[in-house]
Amino acid sequence: MTDALKTYKAKRDFSVTPEPAGGGQPGRGRLAFVIQKHWARRLHYDFRLELDGTMKSWAVPKGPSYDTHDKRMAVHVEDHPISYNEFEGTIPEKQYGAGKVIIWDRGTWEPVEDPRKGYRAGKLVFNLHGHKMHGRWALVRMRGKGEDKEPWLLIKEKDEFVRPAAEFSVVDEMPDSVKSLDPMTATLAQTPEVPAAPRIKRLPAELEPELATLVDGPPATPEDWLFEVKYDGYRLLARIEDGDITLHTRNRNDWTHKLEPLRAALTKAKLPDGWYDGEIVVHNEEGRPDFGLLQQAFDGERTKDIVYFLFDVPYLDGEDLRGLPLEERRARLEKAMAKVKGDTIRLSAVMQASPDEMLAAACKMGLEGVIGKRRDSTYTERRSRDWIKLKCAQRQEFVIGGYTDPQGSRTGIGSLLLGVYGKDGELHYAGNVGSGFNDKTLRDLAEKLQRLKAAESPFAASKAIARKAHWVKPQLVAEVSFGEWTRGGSVRHAVFQGLRKDKKAGEIRREVAAHVEEEAVQSKLPASLKVTNPDRLVDPASGMKKIDVVRYYALVADLMLEHTKGRPIALLRAPDGVGSELFFQKHADVSKLRGLKEFPRELDPDHPPMLEVGTTQALLSAAQFNVIEFHTQNAFGRTYEKPNRILFDLDPGSGVEWAQIQEAAQLVHAFLDELGLPCFLKTSGGKGLHVVVPIKPYYDWDTVKAFSKQVVDHMASTLPDRFAFKSGPKNRVGKIFIDYLRNGRGATTVAAWSARARPGLGISVPVGWDELTSLRGGDHWTVATAHTRLDVGNTPWADYAKAAVGLAPAMKAIGVTG
């Protein structure tokens, strides 16, 4: 022991420091651990494990994390005496490690394997039983043994105690000393903390299902994912409340009346109130889901053959579970289904094998593929990269835009003309399908198509379409499997699988397989961009660092520049992060910010030149400059004196519920529609919503502002219980102020895709009016979850540029003169 403590004693003057010189009794059959929070030159956590009569010690700068993705640096330091486990005090100045020390946690530890062998080899795996630290952990040496201050990593192993970093930080939520607590009360009997879920009074009336993203291969870290069969059926959501059961498709169609046997089975199952997510299928004689048989079950009203596989539960028994990890939601679903009898309602099984093996087995069995879901992912009501689908063959939905005549002995139709909608909003021809039909299907299709006859082609111009085609209104959706896409954008070797009644024709796009790896979140940055202090914490609420914010802007640059390019911009900087002092700048030294441009001084002669963020380089330079928010004006620089949009900011007062804001947006929408003004919606990234009206640049700032004020005055006088006349906090308690002041000369509003310098780092996102009811708040999306919205992007605003109208008729209608 003397030799083991030689370095420890050599570094300290025990006539000055209150630290123990040695001593301490080893545990009787139980090994001790202690973690001391140490305010030395920099705050760190000293992690110590009892072994062979001393405390093996590591300095962990950031402290432990319950997130398995966090690999915390742990610098190996000299052994300490066992008596050090009781030390709490202040090490004097000029002494080694000078600063305050507290006992942050302590208890017992048990090695998983031979601890001496693991310590020598550089990999210690062990279980901790402390007041704060529980479950299995590992210490792993990064490089060879014998270096001065060997670098190790402290890693949380996968077990029931794992918590995502965005949800829980043990060092932040449990900062205090445990010295007054008995170390032996932290025992093996410790149970994992049950994740908290918000209580709700009533279930929401509607729910958008989380949708999976098609990917080109399995993830590199399959241990972070759960895998299930991809069912060949219809997505179905069951809402159960106070004995009332309703069944809904992914497009919120109520199919309860079509599925009476299933509703009866759910009634008999006596499941707790909640929203249940799953898939309905019909099995063939071999026991495989068969989409054609599902179609026949509906057409023949033989829905008693339908089986409902449940795989998620966003709401359960008075709690909103959407924010909990998938594994926790599944555990609660399994518990809720424990007493369900019969084969009609089943829990979707999780497969235990590598993704490649599972996909190969699924394909061999004739199944459609495999679904993967991140174990720690929350439930998001949109398409997400946290859920992925791996398909056995190419297969997707197409819109039917026409058909050809039958040839030979065939009756009904020859082939169906298929299409998908593009980003331009037009239906593009995608080839035809002439196989996969039986006589009954051909007759049924012919009848349906006859009722949808159209005089003109619904497709965008294409030379590939058959000349003798018959056109139909683009309302039917066909599920088709095929061999490949041609260079011209048509399918080859297509086989008809059936009609889909649960999907809208307008939402059908060509599915392009994404790459499952993390570049969607961890965007690659230009080599020329040097990010200083990349690990500086920007937002404690979400754990986001500066590098995360810069990467976010790299991720959304193409989308965001559509909203910033050409407009004067203001920058909101947060050098010390969210919660600290913020700096709002309309002017800056562009020589220090590569890519930023200055508008001519003549636009605003009394001030320094205004700025433009028109390139990715400019956007990332500003982010490196600690800019969090980007605010744009309502005019382009080239026509600065004539604004080309009007913005209404729905700003809620205290006591206003989110449902009131949603209702207010609909009311503003309706009134603007009466005035003949098109309007577009976006989240603010904060508490409210923004309604944006594109106008032709004809009137000056004062006229446009006066018009917007008149709109707000009209709304407030018509509905005084909902809208406030004045902007002050006292004037809008329980009401919403529609901020028209954003329309004055020089005024700015946060740009679409800009982050907000608020806890959580919400972002402003363009949305469709049909999405309004599904939004959970003005910060529905954040920097951390932005990747789940990338496949939608600016699509809800696709018609924005060509929607601009002149303001004169609306001004006349509301009594404003230009």
Phi, psi and omega in degrees: 000324180303313179296320182297329182261007184302312181294318179304313183288326182294334184274354190232146173254102188285355172279348181247312184277144178278002180293149180289145180278342181168195176089189184101139183262133175299152178294148180273089179082355179229129182273138182267152167227155175214145172236120181251129177276124195231112176271078176268217177304325173225146178297134174207177181238123180269114185260122187229134178238130177288128177201127177056042171086000176224175176258106173296134194229143176223142174262121184248102187304316185264355183078172183287159176223140178277002179269124183294342179280343180273115177252099189275129177300135179225108183273121182289126180237183186295153175298146177243156178289156179298329179297341179295341180299337181262000186281129173212122183171202182238125175278125186297159175301150179072000173264156180300125179076025184308132179144176183282143179229131171233157175275101186283324175200156176199163181167218180237159177225154178225125179290147178281323177229192180303111186291326181292318177296316179295320179297316179294320183283345179091024174212108178251123175243133189203162174254138178250141177230082182242190176281330181241330185259123181223160172084193187267137181224168177218143169246123185233125178285136183276324182229184186298156182290151172104352178288156174290125181054067181304133175276123174242173174236137173259121189230136173279126176278158181289124174196190185288352182267353185301137177223134177298142182299326180293340183261329189208128174237110185296326182287331179276321185275343179228071189275349195263172181288150175243018185301326182285351181266145180288122180300335182277354176280347175271093190241182178297344182284353180303137177245152181297145177292129180284124180304139181276145176230140181297139175280147178230150180278319179220155177290144173297149184292331183227160178212130174270129180285150172286134183247147183271153178258130176293131180234164186266001179179168181294157178290156181286340180239072184299339180293343178273003187235154167253143182236137180228165174295141171273109186282141180267077185205209179248136173291136182218135178247130179252127177251121181238121179208125177052041178083352180268127182240125175233149185238130190230142174280174180297339179261019174069022173279135180276112181251019182304318182293337179275347189232049183300317177300322179290319178299320179295321179294323178292322176299315180294328182290337178054047176289151176299158176305144178164176170257123180248136184246133180191197183223137175260139182219166167234131182270147174273187184296334179275359179085015179259145174300134184230113184295323178297319178293327177296317177301314181296325179299320179286315183295325181262005181058035177256053185285357177294341180278354185285137176246138183251111176265118178265137179225356178202161181215088182297328177228139180206128170050049176082012180233144174270106185266003186300330182275356180274156177297152181306316182300322179291319179296319179295321180297319180289325176295316180299319178295319180295331183265005187303327184256009179287128181249159179093176184254359184287322181243119185228156174272127178297128185280146172268131183271141183248087178189175177289153181303320180298317180294319180296317181294317179299317180294318180298317181293320180296327180278357181083017178277169185282330181158206185226143174251133175246142180222133178298133182301322187261012186280147173276172181266116181247134187274062178188181175290138189220150173274357174283342172243127182234155176234132176248117186258148177288325180215167179289130183198133177196181180267149176224153175272136177272120182248355180176185179203165177247165180286151179289153178242150177065227184274355182291147176242164177089270181223163176269296178214160177263138175269125189253153177209161173226150179277141179260180179296338179280359179084000181263155178273118183256134182298135183231025178097188181228168178227126183234008179232165181099004181260150165247177185300318181296317180298318180298317179295315181297317180296318180301319179295314181296319183290326177300322181288347183247018183306141178225151183281332185237159179291134176277354184274153167296154184307132180205135178281348185279347185282138180302138184291328185264029183284154171255133185265150175224160175295135185283076183240335182271143180243127180250139172268127186224134170259153185202166183278315182194168172266138174277168178298333180278359177089025177246155178274150180238143179059050184277146178228126180287131179253335180151170175271146177254126180258359185254005181231143180276141180300323184294345182259004184280118177236162173290127178280125177243124183294128176270165175269131190286342184293178197274012182297339177299327180259313182267068184299142177287136182260152177302142182299333183284345182271118177256114181266114179277147180048053185299332184267007178294130182289122180267319184224103180300330183296322182253350183079008183288135178259174180300318181297327179295320180292316179298316179296324177300313181293329173295324182294319186255011187306310183299322179290316186288324183296336175299336184258344183252332186300128177087353182253139171302141188228151173242147185245135175249113183260145177228076185301329181250016175090174179297136181097346177256188185295136180248151181233122181258120185232129172259352182222150181199163178279100185291345178295337179263354183235094185299132177097331178292140179241157176255139173283159177306141182300335185296338180295329181213072191300338183276359183224165174301163183301143175282162188253155173231132171252095186243001181223161176300320179301317179296317181298315182286327175298318179294319179297320176296334178277014178072023175282128176259314185249144176238121183244130181249157175270171186271014179222155171279154180298326184288339177228053194298326184281358180230097182298149181242019172202159174238138182235131176246115182262114180277102188252107186282143171276179180296143179085001180274127178276158182299323180300327178292324179291319177299316179296320180298319179298320179295322179294317177298317178303313182296319182291319178296325178296320177298327180278359180078023183252121175291146179216150183236154188244144170211152173287155182271343188085350179242238184267336191242201181229157177242130174251123188242131181246115176281130180230160176282137185285089183236317184267159181278177183302313185297320180294315181295319179295320179297320178296314181297323177296320180295323177298314181294318179298320180295316180297318183289325180283329179284321183232068185294341179281345181253324187242144180262144177286322187247160189270343185299148181305322181292335184275348186232031174294123181074007182230173180242130173263122176272105188284106177269350183295344177294352185259008177277164178298126179088347179287153183227160175222146182302134185283155174301136181079358174288142171283165176244140181278063180225157178307130182098342180051059174296160179232152178273125188228132173295135179224160175274154179298332179286351178266352188305316185291340181270353181287142180260356179166173177294342177250040181306322175248149179231174175304322183289331184250007184302327183299338180285350182251357187296326182291340176270314176056230181266010183307320179300341180251025185301328182265008187302310188298321183268002183272349185301138179232163174288150186269348188303310181300319180292322178297319180295319182294329185257357173089030177250132179258143182266000000 
